[in-house]
Amino acid sequence: MSDTRDLLIELGTEELPPKALKKLIQTFEAGIQQGLEKAELNFSSIRSYAAPRRMAVVVNDLQVRQQDRQVERRGPAVTAAFDSDGNPTKAVQGFARSCGVEVDALDKMETDKGAWLVFKQHQKGAETSDLIADILQKSLQALPIPKRMRWGDLPGEFVRPVHWLVLLFGDDVIPLDLLGVTSGRESRGHRFHSPKAIRIESAQSYVTQLETRHVLVDMAVRHETIHNQILELAAKLGGEAVLNEDLLDEVTGLVEWPVALSGSYDKRFLELPAEALISSMEEHQKYFAIQNKSGELLPYFITICNIESRDPAQVVAGNERVILPRLSDSAFFWDTDRKQPLADRQDKLKTIVFQNKLGSVYDKSARVAKLAAVIADQIGGDSALAERAALLAKCDLVTEMVGEFPDLQGIMGRYYARLDGEQNEVAEAVYEQYLPRFSGDALAQTKIGQAVSLAEKLDTLVGLFGIGQPPTGVKDPFALRRAALGVLRIVIENKLDLDLTDLLQQAQQGFDGILTEQDVTSQLVGYFFDRLKGYALDQGYHADVFEAVLSVQPTRPLDFMQRLNAVAEFRQLEQAKSLAAGNKRIANILRKNDVEGKAGAINKALLQEAAEQALADKLAEVTNIVQPLMNAADYTAVLRCLADMRETVDGFFDHVMVMADNEAVRNNRLALLNQIRALFLGVADISLLQE
């Protein structure tokens, strides 16, 4: 086995952006790993570490040099390498020059397709220490940094100024000048607890040495430490922490040596909506709120410090002083907003542009209100309440509270609507319009909320597609993908029997001729089906099952999923394989004779063979059974019933020649196959099912 050593790379910087730290270190580790693998350098494991002032990667048991290898390049065929006099052609001379040798130094290789000239060379493996610099630099260049910065007159650009670089391979430092610093083995401890340089002994001692200098460099360990400290401290306060995972990740990226401390605030602030208090604490101060077991807030907070203070009481007092004006601001916003009803704010929406070509938020609200009323009527909701909710839905955007805390839109609207005496369904719909906000999020539960949420999303989709601005690549500024999936989830998971085509056409009517694109509805139906495919695959359905249903183009998402489920169950039956093959054969015959989908009556007098008579009888029998099942959309029962046709269909193809010489007989048999095909296509095109 070749000699191996451990590699440590640590880049020391000013404080890195905490929200981006996890992504940065993951990408950095992936870049180093890919670089090593591309260089064909073996190692046993790789691990990354990150803290506010550093990113590090440790590679264990890394080869000290590449393996030697035999390089082989194939040149021209022997027949093309020499002319009739045996002199080398220009082709082979050029090949030899590119290899740095004479023509007579080339070897000959015999293959099944003839003889070829080849260049063979023993290539000595490069030293790993000579390759690391390039791998490191490429990894840093590939980091997802939107805007790189320069500092002083130093060379290079990075997300933050760089202060040191540790580059240890075994016991040796790999020399490198990078981003204005020279590599060495000196790192730094905690900025305040241990600011002096540390001499790193080895990659294996790295984590332990930093911990003795008040730096928990392992991000996962730091995250767990913070999490446990919060839980423990919240329990001592007699409550539970409101644990926002995004905030937990951000705080993990803010501190090197976490110390949880608790503080309190005036109980009078508990009169404010809990969401407003939590937003104020989380967004501005990075505090964790505390609630009791009933979910009611307690007048405490937990903050994570980056220092182990000798006088924690002073730190707590400072945090309590800082939070007071924040909560006071929230109280002021709350009091100010309640002085004006939501409904009186509608005119202010005229000043907010939704989209230049599509008008203001006021215009959008008017369109959504009309559409929501139509949808509510279709799903058994109160159309008047849906219209009222849609008109109020965006009014909280011009409140003081939402102006300060945009993430509270909808939440504050619900509070203000209730205070204004609006009906509870209306107030709830103001909040539910935004659901689902992300993958797996809850859906609107009220009929009014469902109608407003659907109308809001459909209006956005039709508007943007209608002016030629669908999502492109990774750019989706209006979150149209999320909106489309939200529509599908609301309809399917709430079992709403709505037709996509009808909904889109109704939404289009609200734009009163301002849309510029043609076929907006057909474009969007295709877009919805793309989203629906992803949704179905996530649910565990196979792609061929989806395509079988898609081919018959049902435009009701709930109906589509019912068909999908039926085909998935049918596929498990023993008759499925034979019937799928039979359907494929029928489809090919009908297509070749240009009669697919063309109606034609069956003349019983022309049924000559016993097998075709049996199939006609079976068809009539099954059609009578299937028709009421189709009307009830019981597609599973339909396909089980059709599965009983397997033997009769097989018997027909075994004993009957479809393309009979007699034209009338031939056409009659084609009509028989057409009706069988149509019966199956009532659910899906099972000929598309794969084995």
C-alpha positions in Angstrom: 0.0 0.0 0.0 1.3 3.5 -0.9 2.4 5.9 1.8 -0.4 8.2 3.2 -0.7 11.3 5.3 -3.4 13.5 6.7 -4.1 16.8 5.1 -5.4 19.9 6.9 -6.6 23.1 5.0 -7.8 26.0 7.1 -8.6 29.4 5.7 -8.9 32.1 8.4 -11.0 35.2 7.6 -13.0 38.0 9.0 -16.5 36.9 10.2 -18.2 35.0 7.3 -21.9 35.6 6.5 -23.7 33.4 9.0 -26.7 32.5 6.8 -24.3 31.4 4.0 -21.8 29.5 6.1 -23.3 26.0 5.8 -23.6 26.3 2.1 -20.1 27.7 1.8 -18.4 24.9 3.7 -20.4 22.1 2.0 -19.4 23.5 -1.4 -15.8 23.9 -0.2 -15.6 20.3 1.0 -17.2 19.0 -2.2 -14.7 21.0 -4.3 -11.7 19.5 -2.5 -13.1 16.0 -2.7 -13.8 16.4 -6.5 -10.3 17.8 -7.0 -8.6 14.9 -5.2 -10.7 12.3 -7.1 -10.0 13.9 -10.4 -6.3 13.7 -9.6 -6.8 10.0 -8.8 -5.6 10.5 -5.2 -7.1 8.0 -2.8 -8.0 8.8 0.8 -10.0 7.1 3.5 -12.3 10.0 4.6 -12.9 13.8 4.3 -14.5 16.1 6.8 -15.2 19.8 6.8 -15.3 22.3 9.7 -16.6 25.8 9.9 -16.9 28.6 12.4 -17.5 32.4 11.9 -13.8 33.1 11.2 -12.7 29.9 9.4 -13.4 27.2 6.9 -11.4 24.0 7.2 -11.2 20.5 5.6 -9.4 17.5 6.9 -8.6 14.6 4.6 -7.4 11.4 6.2 -5.0 8.9 4.8 -4.3 10.8 1.6 -1.8 9.3 -0.9 1.5 11.2 -0.8 1.8 10.8 -4.6 -0.2 9.6 -7.6 0.3 6.1 -8.8 2.6 5.7 -11.8 0.6 4.8 -14.9 1.0 3.7 -18.5 -0.3 6.4 -20.9 -1.5 5.1 -24.3 -2.5 7.3 -27.2 -3.9 5.8 -30.4 -2.7 7.3 -33.6 -3.7 6.7 -37.3 -4.3 3.3 -38.7 -1.2 1.6 -40.2 -2.8 1.7 -43.6 -3.0 5.5 -43.4 0.3 6.0 -41.7 2.6 5.0 -44.6 2.4 5.6 -48.4 2.9 3.0 -51.0 6.7 3.4 -50.8 6.6 2.9 -47.0 7.3 6.5 -46.1 5.4 8.1 -43.2 2.4 10.2 -44.1 1.8 13.7 -42.8 -0.9 12.3 -40.5 1.5 10.0 -38.6 4.3 12.6 -38.6 2.0 15.1 -36.9 0.8 12.5 -34.4 4.5 11.6 -33.5 5.3 15.3 -33.1 2.4 15.8 -30.7 3.7 12.9 -28.7 7.3 14.4 -28.7 8.9 11.3 -30.4 10.0 10.1 -33.8 7.7 7.9 -36.0 9.9 4.9 -35.4 9.3 5.2 -31.7 5.6 4.4 -32.1 4.3 0.9 -31.3 1.8 -1.1 -33.4 -1.5 -2.4 -31.9 -3.6 -5.1 -33.5 -7.4 -4.9 -33.1 -10.5 -6.6 -34.6 -10.7 -3.6 -36.9 -7.1 -3.6 -38.1 -3.7 -2.4 -37.0 -3.0 1.0 -35.5 0.0 3.0 -34.4 0.1 3.9 -30.7 2.3 5.9 -28.4 3.0 4.3 -25.1 4.7 6.1 -22.2 5.3 5.4 -18.6 4.1 8.4 -16.6 5.4 9.0 -13.1 2.8 10.0 -10.6 3.0 13.6 -9.3 3.6 14.5 -5.7 0.3 15.3 -3.9 1.9 18.3 -2.3 2.5 19.7 -5.8 -1.2 19.3 -6.7 -2.9 20.6 -3.6 -2.4 24.3 -4.4 -4.3 24.0 -7.7 -7.1 21.9 -6.1 -7.5 24.5 -3.3 -7.6 27.5 -5.6 -10.2 25.9 -7.9 -12.3 25.0 -4.9 -12.3 28.5 -3.6 -13.1 29.9 -7.0 -16.2 27.6 -7.2 -17.7 28.8 -3.9 -21.2 30.3 -4.3 -20.2 33.9 -3.5 -22.5 36.4 -5.2 -20.2 39.4 -4.7 -16.5 39.0 -3.9 -14.6 41.8 -2.2 -11.0 43.2 -2.3 -9.2 44.6 0.7 -6.3 47.0 0.7 -4.0 46.6 -2.2 -3.7 42.9 -1.7 -4.2 40.5 -4.6 -7.2 38.3 -5.0 -10.9 38.5 -4.0 -12.9 36.6 -1.5 -16.2 36.9 0.5 -14.3 38.4 3.4 -10.7 39.5 4.1 -8.3 36.5 4.6 -5.9 36.6 7.6 -4.2 33.2 7.7 -3.9 29.9 5.8 -2.9 26.6 7.5 -1.8 24.0 4.9 -0.5 20.9 6.7 0.3 17.6 4.9 1.4 15.2 7.6 4.1 17.1 9.5 5.0 19.4 6.6 3.6 22.8 5.5 2.8 23.0 1.8 4.1 26.4 0.7 1.6 28.6 -1.0 0.8 32.3 -1.3 -2.9 32.8 -1.6 -5.3 35.8 -1.2 -2.5 37.9 0.3 -1.3 35.4 2.9 1.4 32.7 3.1 0.6 29.2 4.2 1.9 28.0 7.6 0.7 26.1 10.6 -0.4 28.9 12.7 -4.2 29.3 13.4 -6.1 31.6 15.8 -8.3 30.9 18.7 -11.3 32.8 20.0 -11.1 36.5 19.1 -11.4 37.5 22.8 -10.7 34.4 24.9 -7.6 33.3 23.0 -6.5 35.8 20.4 -2.9 34.7 20.1 -1.6 32.4 17.4 -1.8 28.6 17.8 0.7 26.2 16.3 -1.3 23.4 14.9 0.5 20.1 15.5 -1.4 17.9 13.0 -4.7 17.4 11.2 -5.7 15.0 14.0 -5.1 17.5 16.8 -6.8 20.4 15.0 -10.3 20.1 16.5 -9.0 19.5 20.0 -6.4 22.3 19.9 -9.0 24.8 18.8 -11.5 23.6 21.5 -8.8 24.4 24.2 -8.8 27.9 22.7 -12.5 28.4 23.0 -13.5 27.5 19.4 -16.0 24.7 18.7 -14.9 24.3 15.1 -17.3 21.5 14.2 -20.5 23.1 13.0 -22.7 20.1 13.8 -21.3 19.9 17.4 -21.8 23.6 17.8 -25.4 23.4 16.5 -26.2 20.5 18.9 -24.5 22.4 21.8 -26.6 25.5 21.2 -29.8 23.4 20.8 -29.2 21.6 24.1 -28.3 24.8 26.0 -31.5 26.4 24.8 -33.7 23.4 25.8 -32.0 23.2 29.2 -32.4 26.9 29.9 -36.0 27.1 28.7 -36.9 24.3 31.0 -35.3 26.2 34.0 -37.6 29.1 33.0 -40.6 26.9 33.2 -41.3 26.9 29.5 -40.3 25.7 26.0 -38.2 27.4 23.4 -39.7 28.5 20.1 -37.1 26.8 18.0 -36.8 28.2 14.5 -34.4 26.0 12.6 -33.3 28.7 10.3 -32.4 30.9 13.2 -30.6 28.0 14.9 -28.5 27.6 11.8 -27.8 31.3 11.6 -26.8 31.6 15.3 -24.5 28.5 14.8 -22.8 30.6 12.1 -22.5 33.6 14.4 -20.6 32.2 17.4 -17.5 30.2 18.0 -18.0 29.4 21.7 -21.8 29.4 22.4 -23.1 30.4 25.8 -26.8 30.6 26.3 -28.2 33.3 28.6 -31.8 34.2 29.4 -33.4 37.6 29.9 -36.8 39.0 30.5 -39.1 41.8 29.2 -42.1 43.7 30.5 -45.3 41.5 30.7 -47.3 44.3 29.1 -45.8 43.4 25.7 -47.6 40.0 25.9 -50.8 41.9 24.8 -49.2 42.1 21.3 -49.8 39.2 18.9 -47.3 36.5 19.7 -46.0 36.4 16.0 -45.1 40.1 16.2 -43.1 39.6 19.4 -41.3 36.5 18.0 -40.5 38.2 14.7 -39.0 41.2 16.6 -36.9 38.9 18.8 -35.8 36.6 16.0 -35.2 39.0 13.2 -33.6 41.9 15.0 -31.9 40.3 18.0 -31.5 36.7 17.1 -33.2 35.7 20.4 -35.3 32.6 21.0 -38.7 33.2 22.5 -40.1 31.1 25.3 -43.7 29.8 25.6 -45.6 27.7 28.0 -47.0 24.2 27.2 -50.2 25.8 25.9 -48.2 27.8 23.3 -48.7 31.2 25.1 -45.6 33.4 25.2 -43.8 33.9 28.5 -41.9 37.2 29.2 -38.5 35.6 28.6 -36.0 35.2 25.8 -32.7 33.2 25.3 -29.7 34.7 23.6 -26.6 32.9 22.5 -23.4 34.8 23.3 -20.0 34.3 21.7 -18.2 34.8 25.0 -18.1 33.3 28.5 -18.5 36.4 30.5 -17.1 36.8 34.1 -20.2 38.9 34.8 -23.2 37.3 32.9 -25.7 39.6 34.7 -24.1 42.6 32.8 -24.5 40.8 29.5 -28.2 39.9 30.3 -28.9 43.5 31.3 -27.4 44.8 28.1 -29.6 42.5 26.0 -32.7 43.5 28.0 -31.9 47.1 27.3 -31.5 46.4 23.6 -34.8 44.5 23.2 -36.9 47.1 25.0 -37.0 49.7 22.2 -37.6 46.9 19.7 -40.7 45.6 21.5 -41.8 49.2 22.1 -41.6 49.8 18.4 -43.8 46.7 17.8 -46.3 48.0 20.4 -46.4 51.4 18.6 -47.0 49.7 15.2 -49.8 47.6 16.8 -51.5 50.6 18.3 -51.1 52.7 15.2 -52.4 50.0 12.8 -55.6 49.4 14.9 -56.7 53.0 14.4 -57.6 52.3 10.8 -59.7 49.4 9.6 -58.2 47.1 6.9 -60.9 48.0 4.4 -60.0 51.7 4.6 -56.5 50.8 3.4 -57.5 49.5 0.0 -56.8 52.7 -1.9 -53.2 52.7 -0.6 -52.7 49.5 -2.6 -52.9 51.6 -5.8 -49.4 52.9 -4.9 -47.8 49.4 -4.9 -46.9 48.0 -8.3 -47.6 44.3 -8.7 -46.0 44.2 -12.1 -45.5 47.0 -14.6 -47.7 45.5 -17.3 -50.2 44.0 -14.9 -51.0 47.0 -12.8 -51.0 47.6 -9.1 -51.7 45.3 -6.1 -55.1 47.1 -6.0 -55.8 46.0 -9.6 -54.7 42.4 -8.7 -57.0 42.4 -5.6 -60.0 43.3 -7.8 -59.3 40.5 -10.2 -58.7 38.0 -7.5 -61.9 39.0 -5.7 -64.0 38.2 -8.8 -62.2 34.9 -9.5 -62.4 33.9 -5.8 -66.2 34.4 -5.8 -66.5 32.1 -8.9 -64.3 29.4 -7.4 -66.0 29.6 -4.0 -69.4 29.0 -5.7 -68.0 25.9 -7.4 -66.6 24.3 -4.2 -69.5 25.0 -2.0 -68.2 28.2 -0.3 -69.9 31.6 0.2 -69.0 33.7 -2.9 -69.7 37.0 -1.2 -67.4 36.2 1.7 -64.7 35.0 -0.7 -64.9 38.3 -2.6 -64.7 40.3 0.6 -61.7 38.3 1.8 -59.9 38.8 -1.4 -60.4 42.5 -1.3 -59.0 42.7 2.2 -56.2 40.1 1.6 -53.4 42.5 0.7 -54.4 45.4 2.8 -52.0 44.5 5.6 -49.1 45.2 3.2 -49.6 48.9 4.0 -49.7 48.5 7.8 -46.8 49.6 10.0 -46.3 46.1 11.4 -45.9 44.4 8.0 -43.8 47.2 6.8 -41.3 46.4 9.5 -41.8 42.6 9.5 -42.7 41.5 6.0 -42.9 37.8 7.1 -46.0 38.8 9.1 -48.1 39.5 6.0 -51.4 37.5 6.2 -50.8 36.9 9.9 -51.3 40.5 10.9 -54.1 40.8 8.3 -56.0 38.0 10.1 -55.6 39.8 13.5 -56.7 43.2 12.1 -59.7 41.6 10.2 -60.9 40.0 13.5 -60.5 43.3 15.4 -62.5 45.0 12.6 -65.4 42.6 13.2 -65.0 40.8 9.9 -66.5 37.3 9.8 -64.2 34.6 11.0 -64.0 32.9 7.6 -63.0 36.1 6.0 -60.2 36.8 8.6 -58.9 33.2 8.2 -58.8 33.5 4.5 -56.6 36.6 4.7 -54.0 34.3 6.3 -54.7 31.2 4.3 -54.2 33.0 0.9 -50.5 32.4 1.3 -50.7 28.7 2.0 -48.8 26.5 1.1 -45.8 28.8 1.6 -43.2 26.0 1.0 -42.9 22.3 0.2 -44.9 20.2 2.6 -46.6 23.3 4.2 -50.1 23.2 5.5 -53.0 24.0 3.1 -56.0 26.3 3.5 -58.7 24.5 5.4 -61.7 26.8 4.9 -63.6 26.9 1.6 -63.1 30.7 1.5 -59.4 30.4 2.2 -59.1 27.7 -0.6 -61.0 29.9 -3.1 -58.8 33.0 -2.3 -55.6 31.1 -2.3 -56.4 29.4 -5.7 -57.6 32.7 -7.2 -54.4 34.6 -6.0 -52.1 32.0 -7.5 -54.0 31.5 -10.7 -54.1 35.3 -11.3 -50.3 35.5 -10.9 -49.7 32.5 -13.2 -52.1 33.7 -16.0 -50.8 37.3 -15.7 -47.1 36.4 -16.0 -47.5 33.8 -18.7 -49.9 36.1 -20.5 -47.3 38.8 -20.9 -44.6 36.3 -21.9 -42.7 36.1 -18.6 -42.8 32.5 -17.6 -39.9 31.2 -15.3 -36.6 30.6 -17.1 -33.9 28.4 -15.8 -33.3 29.2 -12.2 -35.0 32.6 -12.4 -38.5 32.6 -11.0 -39.0 36.1 -9.3 -42.8 35.6 -8.9 -42.4 32.1 -7.5 -44.6 30.6 -10.3 -43.4 27.1 -9.8 -44.4 27.2 -6.1 -47.8 28.8 -7.1 -48.5 26.1 -9.6 -47.7 23.3 -7.2 -49.7 25.1 -4.6 -52.8 25.1 -6.9 -52.4 21.4 -7.5 -52.0 20.5 -3.8 -55.0 22.6 -2.8 -57.2 20.9 -5.4 -55.9 17.4 -5.0 -55.4 17.2 -1.3 -58.7 19.0 -0.4 -60.5 16.8 -3.0 -61.9 19.7 -5.0 -63.4 18.7 -8.3 -62.2 21.6 -10.4 -61.1 21.7 -14.0 -57.8 23.4 -14.7 -58.8 24.6 -18.2 -62.0 26.2 -16.8 -60.1 27.9 -13.9 -57.4 29.3 -16.3 -60.0 30.6 -18.7 -61.9 32.3 -15.9 -58.7 33.8 -14.6 -57.9 35.2 -18.1 -61.3 37.0 -18.3 -60.2 39.3 -15.4 -57.3 40.8 -17.4 -59.7 42.6 -19.8 -57.5 42.3 -22.9 -54.1 43.4 -21.4 -52.5 40.0 -22.0 -50.3 39.8 -25.1 -49.6 36.1 -25.5 -51.7 33.6 -27.5 -52.8 30.2 -26.1 -52.1 31.1 -22.5 -54.4 28.4 -21.2 -52.8 25.6 -23.2 -49.3 26.8 -22.2 -50.3 26.8 -18.6 -52.0 23.4 -18.7 -48.7 22.0 -20.0 -46.8 23.8 -17.2 -49.2 22.4 -14.6 -48.7 18.9 -15.9 -44.9 19.3 -15.6 -45.4 20.2 -12.0 -48.0 17.4 -11.5 -45.5 14.9 -12.8 -43.0 15.9 -10.2 -45.7 15.7 -7.5 -46.8 12.3 -8.7 -43.3 10.9 -8.8 -42.7 12.2 -5.2 -45.8 10.2 -4.2 -44.2 7.0 -5.5 -45.9 6.7 -8.9 -43.9 5.4 -11.9 -43.2 7.7 -14.9 -44.9 5.3 -17.3 -48.0 5.2 -15.2 -48.1 9.0 -15.3 -47.6 9.1 -19.1 -50.4 6.5 -19.5 -52.8 8.8 -17.8 -51.4 12.0 -19.3 -52.0 10.7 -22.8 -55.8 10.9 -22.4 -55.4 14.5 -21.1 -57.8 14.7 -18.1 -57.7 18.3 -17.0 -59.1 17.8 -13.5 -56.1 17.3 -11.1 -58.2 15.3 -8.6 -59.6 13.1 -11.4 -56.0 12.7 -12.8 -54.7 11.4 -9.5 -57.7 9.0 -9.2 -56.8 7.6 -12.7 -53.2 7.4 -11.7 -54.0 5.3 -8.6 -56.2 3.0 -10.7 -53.5 2.4 -13.3 -50.9 1.8 -10.6 -53.1 -0.9 -9.1 -54.0 -2.3 -12.5 -50.3 -2.7 -13.3 -50.0 -5.2 -10.4 -52.6 -7.5 -11.9 -51.3 -10.6 -13.7 -53.5 -9.7 -16.8 -51.8 -6.2 -17.0 -48.8 -7.3 -19.1 -50.8 -9.1 -21.7 -53.5 -6.4 -22.0 -50.8 -3.7 -22.3 -49.2 -5.6 -25.1 -52.7 -6.2 -26.7 -53.5 -2.5 -26.5 -50.2 -1.6 -28.1 -50.9 -4.0 -30.9 -54.5 -2.6 -31.3 -53.1 1.0 -31.3 -50.6 0.1 -34.0 -53.1 -1.6 -36.2 -55.6 1.4 -35.9 -52.8 3.9 -36.5 -51.5 2.2 -39.7 -55.0 2.1 -41.1 -55.8 5.7 -40.1 -58.9 4.7 -38.2 -57.8 5.3 -34.6 -60.4 7.2 -32.6 -62.9 7.1 -35.5 -66.4 5.9 -34.6 -67.7 2.9 -36.4 -70.6 0.6 -35.6 -70.1 -3.2 -35.3 -72.2 -5.3 -37.7 -72.8 -8.6 -36.0 -73.7 -10.2 -39.3 -70.1 -9.7 -40.5 -68.6 -11.5 -37.4 -67.4 -14.7 -39.0 -65.0 -16.3 -36.5 -65.9 -17.6 -33.1 -63.1 -15.6 -31.5 -64.4 -12.3 -32.9 -68.0 -13.1 -31.9 -66.8 -13.9 -28.4 -64.9 -10.6 -28.3 -67.9 -8.6 -29.5 -70.1 -10.3 -26.9 -67.5 -9.7 -24.1 -67.2 -6.0 -25.3 -71.0 -5.5 -25.0 -71.1 -7.2 -21.6 -68.2 -5.2 -20.2 -69.4 -1.9 -21.6 -72.7 -2.2 -19.8 -70.8 -2.9 -16.5 -68.2 -0.2 -17.1 -70.4 2.7 -18.0 -71.9 3.4 -14.6 -68.5 2.9 -13.0 -67.0 5.5 -15.4 -69.8 7.9 -14.5 -68.9 7.5 -10.8 -65.2 7.9 -11.6 -64.4 4.5 -10.0 -61.5 3.9 -12.3 -60.0 1.1 -10.2 -63.2 -0.9 -10.6 -63.3 -0.1 -14.4 -59.8 -1.4 -15.0 -60.4 -4.5 -12.9 -63.5 -5.2 -15.0 -61.5 -4.6 -18.2 -58.8 -7.0 -17.0 -61.4 -9.8 -17.5 -61.1 -9.2 -21.2 -57.5 -10.5 -21.3 -58.3 -14.1 -22.5 -60.9 -12.9 -25.0 -58.5 -10.3 -26.5 -55.7 -12.9 -26.6 -58.0 -15.4 -28.3 -59.0 -12.9 -30.9 -55.4 -12.2 -31.9 -54.6 -15.9 -31.9 -57.4 -16.9 -34.2 -58.5 -13.9 -36.3 -56.8 -12.2 -39.1 -57.8 -8.5 -38.7 -56.7 -7.5 -42.2 -59.1 -9.8 -44.1 -59.3 -9.6 -47.9 -63.0 -8.7 -47.7 -63.1 -4.9 -47.1 -66.4 -5.0 -45.1 -65.2 -7.8 -42.8 -61.9 -5.9 -42.4 -63.6 -2.6 -41.5 -65.9 -4.4 -39.1 -62.9 -5.9 -37.2 -61.2 -2.5 -37.1 -64.4 -1.1 -35.6 -64.4 -3.8 -33.0 -60.8 -3.0 -32.1 -61.6 0.7 -32.1 -64.3 0.2 -29.5 -62.1 -1.9 -27.3 -59.4 0.8 -27.5 -61.9 3.5 -26.7 -63.0 1.6 -23.6 -59.5 1.5 -22.2 -58.8 5.1 -23.2 -61.7 6.1 -21.0 -59.2 5.7 -18.1 -55.7 5.8 -19.6 -53.5 4.5 -22.4 -52.3 1.3 -20.9 -50.3 0.5 -24.1 -47.7 2.9 -22.7 -47.0 0.8 -19.6 -43.5 -0.7 -19.5 -42.7 -4.2 -18.4 
